[in-house]
Amino acid sequence: MDRYQAMSTLVRVVETGSFSAAARQLNVGQPAVSKTIAQLEARLQVSLLIRSTHGLTPTEAGQRFYERAKAAIQEADEAELAARGAGAGLSGCLRVSAATTFARLHIVPLLPRFLEQHPDLEIDVILDDRIIDLVAEGVDVSLRMGALPDSSAIARKLATGARSVLATPAYLARAGEPQNPAEIAEHDVVIYSQLANVWSFTRDGAEASVAVHGRVRVSAAEGLRAAVLADMGLTITSDWMFAPELASGAVRRVLTGWQLPSLDLWAVFPAGRMASAKARAFATFVENAMARDHSVTA
């Protein structure tokens, strides 16, 4: 029995809570995972997992083995990189999660450059506007925007972007341009349902809060973009979401004398484990790329 493979299998089973989920992440059949765990338990002469209708949980011995095995795997990965020397190419599969629209506009176009730097690396990009369980999904690093709901998350800030009130020139020609935050209430507004409905604007130390209402609400950024570009109204969103259109003039900022709270981009790593070298390298790559791209930080 390959001890490294057995440790890796046990770690995936504990973190996903099932043989089938671990098998999908390891790209093997479920019987192979079950066989590996059975062989490992036979070799150690101890039960590692408790099987029930609710899934799999580690026994006390299994939890101790899991913690040591996970640490050993991470140390082995770091040792390989150290042996190759500083700056050596990364290898294996890097699993990245990110919001769909942000990734389409700002991350996927960067991938060719990153892969060129690391020809032995593969990238699996999970596009989802929801916050997913990084451990259960086997994600190495997640790119998230805004406040982090989990205070225990291992996170690193990569960039800060502006928020603005945006609309197309056609909509503004038809409906006029608001001159202060209170006038937003007189306009058609496209609402992104994942954000707050009350926004606080500031100007020269003064603050103005406005409750945003609208006839159109969308749950995904792609829908927000489509509605705004169809001249359906104003929206309040990150400039990142409309970077190409802001650059081309297809949408315009209004109320530019007022400021909205900025938006932070974070690299979030799975809790309870050391961030892998490839995850850290990818986070650094994105951070540097965002710093170079003035169109997304304007």
N, C-alpha and C positions, 0 to 999 in steps of 0.2 A: 504494500500500500504506500502510495506517495504521501508522505506526511504533510508536506506543504499544501498539496491539493486537498487533503482531508481537513486541514485547519481552515483553509479558505472556504470550503463547503460548509463547515459547521458555522463559521462566522456569518455567511450569507443566510443560512437557515434561521439562525437566531434573530438576525436583523430584519428579515422579511416575515418571519413567523409562519412560514410554510415551505414544504418541499417544492411545490410547483413554482412559487415565486422565485425561490433560489435557483431552480433549474433554468428559468427564463433568463435570469441575470447571468448565469454561468454558461448559457447556450448549450445545455446538455438536456437529456431526457430526465424526467422525474425519477424513473427507476434507478438511474445512475446515482442520483443524489441520495436516495433511500439506502442503496447498497453501500455507499461510502460512509454514511453515518453509522450503519449497522456494523461495518468492519471496524470503524473507529471505536465504537462502544465495546466490541469484542476484544479489541487489542488492549483497551484501558481497563476492561472488566468492570465497567461502571456505566450506569444509565446517564445519558447526557441531556435527554429531552423528555418532557412530559407531553404525551399526545392526548388530545381531547377534541371534543366537537368544536371547540372555540379556536383550535389551532395548536401551535407548538410553543412551549415555553421551556427555558432551560431549567434543569435541576440545579441544586446548589453546586454540585460538581461541574455541571455543564456551564454554569455562569462563570465559575473560576477559570475553566478551560477557555471559554470564549474570550474573556478579558485578556488572558495571557496570549492566546493565539492571535488576536487582533493586533496586539502590540508587537508581536514577533513578525507578523506580515508587514506591518508598517516599517519596522526596522530593516527588514530584508529589502523592501523596495528602496529605502533611502540608501542602504549599503550599495545596491546595484548602481544607483545614480552616482554615488561618490566614487565608485570604482571606475566608472566611465570618464570621470573628470568633470570639472566645472564647465558648463555650457554644452555638455553632450546632449544629444537629442533624446527626447522622451519617447516612451513606447507604451503599447497597450491601448486600452480604450478609455477615453475621457468622457464621462457622462455629465452634460451641462443642461440645466433647466433655465428657462427664461420666459418672460411674457411674450406672446406671439408677435405683436406688432413691433415692439422694441427690438426683438431679435431679428425680425425680417429687415428692419431698416438699418440697424446699427451693429449687429453681431454677425449674422450669416455672411454679409459681404466681407468681413474680416477673416473668415476662416481659411481661405486659400493662402493668405500670407502666413498664418500661424502653422498650417499644415506643411507649408514649404519649409519652414524652420525646423519642423520635427517630422521627417518623412516616415518614421516608424510608428507614428501615433494615429489612432482613429478617434473620431469624435461622434458621439451620439447626442443629438440636441433634442431635448424634450420641450416642446412649445405648449405652454399652458398659462392662462392668465390667473389661474388659481394658485394658491400657495400649497405645494405638495409636500408630502413626508419624504425628506431627502434620504433617510435611512431605508425606508420601505421600498423606495424606487431605485435605490442603488446609485444616487446622484453624488458626484464628486464635488460640484460647486453649482450654486444657484445664483442667478443675477436677479435681484429684487429691488424694487423702487419704493421709496417712502418709508414710513415708520415700520420697524420690525416688530411683529406681534409677540415674538418669543424673546424675552430678555436674556435667556440663557444661550441664544444662538451665537455661534462663532462667526463673526462678521468683520468685514473690512470695507471701508468706504472707498469707492473707486472714482466717483465724480459727483458733481452737484450741478443740476440744471435748473433753468427758470421755468416758471409757470406763467401763462398769459391768457388773456381773453382773446380768442381768435375767431375770425369769420372770413368768408370769401368776399372779394370785391363786389360780386354780383349781389350778395345778400345786403351788404352795407349800402349799395346804391339804391336798393329797394326800400330798406327799412331805416336808413340813417345810422349814424354812429353814436353810441352812448358817450356822454361827456363826463359822467361820473358813475361810480358803482351803483348808485340807487337807480339809475336809468336802465340797468340790465333787466329790471322787472318789467319794463315796457317792451322787451324784445322776445322773439322766439329763441329758446335756449335748448340745445341738445345736451342732455344730462348723461354723464357716465355714472352708472348706478353704483360702481365700486368706490366712488369718492364721496366725501361729505357734501351736503347740500348747502351748508353755510360757509361762506368764504370771507376772510378778513383781508382787506386791502389797507396798505399804509402809504402815506405820502407826507414828507416833511414832518414826521412825528405824529401826524394825525392818523386815526384809524377809522375805517368804515366797514361794517359787516353787512353782507347781503345774503338773504336766503334765495337760492337759485331754484326756480321752478320752470318746467317746460312740458310741452305736449309729447316730446319724444325722449324716451329713456333707452339706453342700450347697455348691455352687460359686458361688452367686449370692445377693446380699443379699435378693432377693425370696423365695427359698426359705427362708432363715433366718427371715425375718419370719413366713412362713406356718407353719413348724414350731413356732415359739415360741408364736404365737397359737392354735395347735391344742393347747396345753397339753402339749407333748412334752418340755419340760425347760427347764433353765437355758441361758443363753448368755452369752458375754462379747463385747461389741460396743460400738460407738460409740453414745452416746445419740442422735446424729443419726438413726440408723436406726429408732428407735422414738419419735421426738419426739411424734407425735400420741397414741400410746398411753400414754406417760409422763404427758402432760398430763391425759388422761382417767382414768387409773388402770387401764387395761386391762392394763398391765404394771407391775411394781414393781422398784425397785432392791433388791438385798440386799447384805450385807457393806458397808454404807455407811460403816463406820468404817475401811475399808481403801481405799487409792487404787491405781488402775492407771495406766500411762503414758497421757498425754493424746494426742490425735490432731490433727494440723495439716491444715488445708485450704489448698491451694496453687493459684494461677493459674500455669499453665505455658505458656510461649510457644515457638513453633518456634525451635530453635537456628539460629544463623547469619543471623538477620534481625532487624531492628528490629520490636518489637511495634507493631502498627498502632494508630492512635488509637482505633478502635472497640473493639479488644481491651482496651486499657488502660481505656477508659471502662466496659466491661462488668465488668472485674475490680474497679474501684472501686465500682461499683454493688452487686456481690455482697458486697464487704467491708462496706459500710455497712449493707446489709440484714441480714447475719448479726450485726453488732454490735447492731442494734435488736431482733433476735429472741431474747429471753432463753430461749425454750423450747429452742433448739438449742445454747445455750452453758452451760446449767445443769450 
